[in-house]
């Protein structure tokens, strides 16, 4: 099977996982599922000769698991330092920088104790990964980020906007 087709198959697993993850209310379950999705997504990028994105996602898989248990800000900073090192060491152009900036948002959100903030950071980071995937032209990867950002926005609406609207109406 050619690398491109295998990459699209792997990222399809990411798509299935992320369709479900952002509809959950429990932040730790969201992070556990995102960890699993990052594993598939990382190998997808490696098959597309995008080492920065690939290794950032493989590291993110571990980072999400760590952030379930520990929310120390120094761990977020350490994670960003590792991601920066990955970006510098595997630099392949502007996509490396774009992926790193997206990772800043997602890492910041994942180490927060605030579910609302997590969702906002995931929407911002996911939007940058969407732009990354359009520039790379990975069709299922584009779909993953459209679903991820859309699902994150729907989850945000359900848990934070609709509840406020419901409280305001008599």
C-alpha positions as CSV (number, residue, x, y, z in Angstrom):
1,X,0.0,0.0,0.0
2,X,1.5,3.4,-1.0
3,X,2.4,5.7,1.9
4,X,-0.2,8.3,1.0
5,X,-3.1,5.8,1.2
6,X,-1.8,4.3,4.4
7,X,-1.5,7.8,5.9
8,X,-5.1,8.5,5.0
9,X,-6.2,5.2,6.6
10,X,-4.3,5.9,9.8
11,X,-5.8,9.4,10.0
12,X,-9.2,7.9,9.5
13,X,-8.8,6.3,13.0
14,X,-8.1,9.8,14.3
15,X,-11.2,11.1,12.6
16,X,-13.4,8.4,14.3
17,X,-11.9,9.1,17.7
18,X,-12.2,12.9,17.5
19,X,-15.8,12.8,16.3
20,X,-16.6,11.4,19.7
21,X,-14.1,13.0,22.0
22,X,-15.1,16.6,22.1
23,X,-18.7,15.8,22.8
24,X,-17.8,14.4,26.2
25,X,-18.0,16.6,29.3
26,X,-15.3,14.8,31.3
27,X,-12.0,16.6,30.5
28,X,-9.9,13.6,31.4
29,X,-11.8,11.4,29.0
30,X,-11.4,14.0,26.3
31,X,-7.6,14.1,26.9
32,X,-7.3,10.3,26.9
33,X,-9.1,10.0,23.6
34,X,-7.0,12.9,22.2
35,X,-3.9,11.0,23.3
36,X,-5.0,8.0,21.2
37,X,-5.9,10.1,18.2
38,X,-2.5,11.8,18.3
39,X,-0.8,8.4,18.0
40,X,-2.6,7.7,14.7
41,X,-2.2,11.3,13.5
42,X,1.6,11.3,14.2
43,X,2.2,8.2,12.1
44,X,0.0,9.8,9.4
45,X,2.3,12.8,9.2
46,X,5.5,10.7,9.3
47,X,4.2,8.8,6.2
48,X,3.7,12.2,4.5
49,X,7.3,13.2,5.2
50,X,6.3,15.8,7.7
51,X,8.6,14.9,10.6
52,X,7.8,18.0,12.7
53,X,4.1,17.4,12.7
54,X,4.7,13.6,13.1
55,X,6.9,13.9,16.1
56,X,4.9,16.7,17.7
57,X,1.8,14.5,17.5
58,X,3.6,11.4,18.9
59,X,4.9,13.6,21.8
60,X,1.4,15.1,22.2
61,X,0.1,11.6,22.7
62,X,2.3,11.3,25.8
63,X,1.6,14.9,26.8
64,X,-2.1,14.4,26.9
65,X,-1.8,11.4,29.1
66,X,0.5,13.3,31.5
67,X,-1.9,16.3,31.6
68,X,-4.7,14.0,32.8
69,X,-2.8,13.5,36.1
70,X,-0.7,16.6,36.5
71,X,-1.7,20.2,35.7
72,X,1.5,22.0,36.8
73,X,2.3,25.0,34.6
74,X,6.0,24.1,34.6
75,X,4.9,20.8,32.8
76,X,3.2,22.9,30.1
77,X,6.3,25.0,29.7
78,X,8.5,21.8,29.6
79,X,6.2,20.3,27.0
80,X,6.4,23.4,24.9
81,X,10.2,23.3,25.1
82,X,10.2,19.7,23.9
83,X,7.9,20.7,21.0
84,X,10.1,23.6,20.2
85,X,13.1,21.3,20.1
86,X,11.2,18.9,17.8
87,X,10.4,21.9,15.5
88,X,14.0,23.1,15.3
89,X,15.5,19.6,15.0
90,X,13.0,18.5,12.3
91,X,12.4,21.8,10.6
92,X,11.1,21.4,7.0
93,X,9.8,24.9,6.3
94,X,6.8,27.0,7.2
95,X,4.6,24.0,8.0
96,X,6.9,23.2,10.9
97,X,6.4,26.7,12.3
98,X,2.6,26.5,11.8
99,X,2.4,23.2,13.5
100,X,4.4,24.4,16.5
101,X,2.2,27.5,16.9
102,X,-0.9,25.3,16.8
103,X,0.7,23.1,19.5
104,X,1.2,26.1,21.7
105,X,-2.6,26.6,21.9
106,X,-3.4,22.9,22.4
107,X,-0.7,22.4,25.0
108,X,-1.8,25.5,27.0
109,X,-5.4,24.2,27.0
110,X,-4.5,20.7,27.9
111,X,-2.7,21.8,31.1
112,X,-5.5,24.0,32.2
113,X,-8.0,23.0,34.9
114,X,-10.7,25.0,33.1
115,X,-12.8,23.0,30.7
116,X,-14.1,26.1,28.9
117,X,-10.5,27.4,28.4
118,X,-9.5,23.9,27.1
119,X,-12.2,24.0,24.5
120,X,-11.3,27.5,23.3
121,X,-7.6,26.5,23.0
122,X,-8.5,23.3,21.1
123,X,-10.6,25.4,18.6
124,X,-7.7,27.8,18.0
125,X,-5.1,25.1,17.7
126,X,-7.3,22.9,15.6
127,X,-7.9,25.8,13.2
128,X,-4.2,26.2,12.7
129,X,-3.8,22.5,12.1
130,X,-6.6,22.7,9.6
131,X,-4.7,25.4,7.7
132,X,-1.6,23.2,8.0
133,X,-3.4,20.2,6.5
134,X,-4.8,22.3,3.6
135,X,-1.3,23.5,2.8
136,X,0.0,19.9,3.0
137,X,-3.0,18.6,1.2
138,X,-4.0,15.6,3.3
139,X,-7.7,15.2,2.5
140,X,-8.7,13.0,5.5
141,X,-6.4,15.2,7.7
142,X,-8.4,18.2,6.6
143,X,-11.6,16.4,7.4
144,X,-10.2,15.5,10.8
145,X,-9.5,19.1,11.7
146,X,-12.9,20.3,10.3
147,X,-14.6,17.7,12.4
148,X,-12.4,18.5,15.4
149,X,-12.9,22.2,15.3
150,X,-16.6,21.8,14.5
151,X,-17.1,19.3,17.3
152,X,-15.2,21.4,19.7
153,X,-17.4,24.4,18.8
154,X,-20.6,22.4,19.2
155,X,-19.4,21.1,22.5
156,X,-18.5,24.6,23.6
157,X,-22.0,25.8,22.5
158,X,-23.8,22.9,24.3
159,X,-21.9,23.3,27.6
160,X,-21.4,27.1,27.8
161,X,-23.7,29.0,25.5
162,X,-26.9,27.0,25.4
163,X,-26.9,26.6,29.2
164,X,-26.6,30.4,29.6
165,X,-29.4,31.0,27.1
166,X,-31.5,28.5,28.9
167,X,-31.0,30.3,32.2
168,X,-31.9,33.7,30.7
169,X,-35.2,32.7,29.2
170,X,-38.2,32.5,31.5
